Amino acid sequence: METNRSQFLSAMSFGKKLVISVVSLILFGGVITYAVYEATKATVTISIDGEDLEVQTHASTVAELMKEQEWNVQEYDHVEPGLDTEISGNMNVTWDQAKEVFVTIHNHEEQVWTTADNVEEFIQELDIEVKEHDFIAPALSEEITDRMNLIYESAFQVELTSDGEQQELWTTSTTVADFLERKCYIR
């Protein structure tokens, strides 16, 4: 009976050792697999509207990276390199999010999306040449903000005769009444 008991304990001890060895091997394999998975991620530095963020990814393209990070790239946004570009190690990506601007040109309003940083860049995108006497608000140096209102009126020269004296003036007013009311002329 003593022999059976010692064989039983020996077999039980062997079984425990076997289970512990198998569990240890599985855990070791899992840790190694996880370490290799993490070590093979590409490092990507993404600049979002001028702020840099470093991410680790297994995404194969820039589009997959954006989706993986749950970033919603809109139609008018600018992503460089393009969304179809393959990810490589130590890559830099720039994402400029477009802003909606309401542009009024000669009393005609239009909604425009832009990634320009300031009004001057935006006006260049619109292919408008601002001349000295033109009216533009806000100023060319102002930063573009989302849902901004921008007004542009080109100036033209008029001849004003007052008390027999003739003057050439610049104005953006389209009616005489508006011109006289606003007194918006420049010599």
PyMOL commands that set and color helices and strands:
alter all, ss='L'
color gray80, all
select helices_A, chain A and resi 2-39+62-68+119-125+176-182
alter helices_A, ss='H'
color red, helices_A
select strands_A, chain A and resi 42-48+51-57+78-80+91-96+99-105+108-114+135-137+148-153+156-162+165-171+185-186
alter strands_A, ss='S'
color yellow, strands_A
deselect
rebuild
show_as cartoon
